[in-house]
């Protein structure tokens, strides 16, 4: 059984960690992640909150006879950017859950 002092100390540590987690989440939310496809023909920027904030499409890739290819490239670029957001989120937030069996 824990004595009062240990419990209080543990609560302080938890609050400190919670504050750091919140700061890390806020920093992540402000970052921008770029995904590309077609050798840079399509670039998609996504925020750390997974909101698409910009889509750049180079003129050369626009072919009115092949809309499907353009759609596929946009999808690929969006998925590339989302993957980068997930990787960064796991890397950043993983430091807080290391050694704990917490669902994240």
C-alpha positions as CSV (number, residue, x, y, z in Angstrom):
1,X,0.0,0.0,0.0
2,X,1.3,3.5,-0.8
3,X,1.7,6.1,1.7
4,X,0.1,9.6,1.2
5,X,3.4,11.2,0.2
6,X,4.1,8.7,-2.6
7,X,0.6,8.9,-3.9
8,X,0.8,12.7,-4.0
9,X,4.2,12.5,-5.8
10,X,2.8,10.1,-8.3
11,X,-0.2,12.4,-9.0
12,X,2.2,15.3,-9.6
13,X,4.2,13.2,-12.1
14,X,1.0,12.2,-13.9
15,X,-0.1,15.9,-14.2
16,X,3.3,16.8,-15.5
17,X,3.2,14.1,-18.1
18,X,-0.3,15.0,-19.1
19,X,0.8,18.6,-19.6
20,X,3.7,17.5,-21.8
21,X,1.4,15.2,-23.8
22,X,-1.0,18.1,-24.4
23,X,1.9,20.3,-25.5
24,X,3.2,17.6,-27.9
25,X,-0.3,17.2,-29.4
26,X,-0.6,21.0,-29.9
27,X,2.8,21.0,-31.6
28,X,1.7,18.1,-33.9
29,X,-1.5,19.9,-34.8
30,X,0.4,22.9,-36.0
31,X,2.8,21.0,-38.2
32,X,2.3,20.6,-41.9
33,X,2.9,17.3,-43.7
34,X,3.4,17.0,-47.5
35,X,2.6,14.0,-49.6
36,X,3.5,13.7,-53.2
37,X,2.7,11.5,-56.2
38,X,3.7,11.3,-59.8
39,X,7.2,12.4,-59.1
40,X,6.1,15.6,-57.6
41,X,3.3,16.3,-60.1
42,X,0.8,16.4,-57.2
43,X,1.6,17.7,-53.8
44,X,-0.9,17.6,-50.9
45,X,-0.3,19.4,-47.6
46,X,-2.1,18.1,-44.5
47,X,-2.1,19.5,-41.0
48,X,-1.3,17.4,-37.9
49,X,-5.0,17.2,-37.3
50,X,-5.4,15.4,-40.7
51,X,-7.0,18.3,-42.5
52,X,-6.1,18.8,-46.1
53,X,-4.8,22.4,-46.3
54,X,-3.4,22.6,-49.8
55,X,-3.4,20.7,-53.1
56,X,-0.9,21.5,-55.9
57,X,-1.4,20.0,-59.3
58,X,1.1,20.6,-62.1
59,X,-0.4,21.5,-65.4
60,X,1.4,18.7,-67.3
61,X,-0.4,16.0,-65.3
62,X,-3.9,17.3,-66.3
63,X,-5.2,15.1,-69.1
64,X,-8.9,15.5,-69.8
65,X,-8.9,12.1,-71.5
66,X,-7.4,10.4,-68.4
67,X,-9.2,11.8,-65.3
68,X,-8.8,8.5,-63.6
69,X,-5.0,8.8,-63.5
70,X,-5.3,12.3,-62.0
71,X,-7.7,11.0,-59.3
72,X,-5.3,8.1,-58.5
73,X,-2.4,10.5,-58.1
74,X,-4.4,12.8,-55.8
75,X,-5.4,9.8,-53.7
76,X,-1.8,8.6,-53.6
77,X,-0.5,12.0,-52.5
78,X,-3.2,12.3,-49.8
79,X,-2.4,8.8,-48.5
80,X,1.3,9.6,-48.5
81,X,0.8,12.7,-46.4
82,X,-1.6,10.9,-44.0
83,X,1.0,8.2,-43.5
84,X,3.6,10.9,-42.6
85,X,1.1,12.4,-40.0
86,X,0.6,8.9,-38.5
87,X,4.3,8.2,-38.3
88,X,5.1,11.5,-36.7
89,X,2.2,11.1,-34.3
90,X,3.3,7.6,-33.3
91,X,6.9,8.8,-32.8
92,X,5.9,11.9,-30.8
93,X,3.2,10.4,-28.7
94,X,4.9,7.0,-28.3
95,X,7.4,8.5,-25.9
96,X,4.5,9.0,-23.4
97,X,3.1,5.5,-23.7
98,X,6.4,3.6,-23.7
99,X,6.3,0.9,-21.0
100,X,2.6,1.4,-20.3
101,X,-0.2,-0.8,-21.5
102,X,-2.5,2.0,-22.4
103,X,-4.7,1.9,-25.4
104,X,-3.8,4.8,-27.7
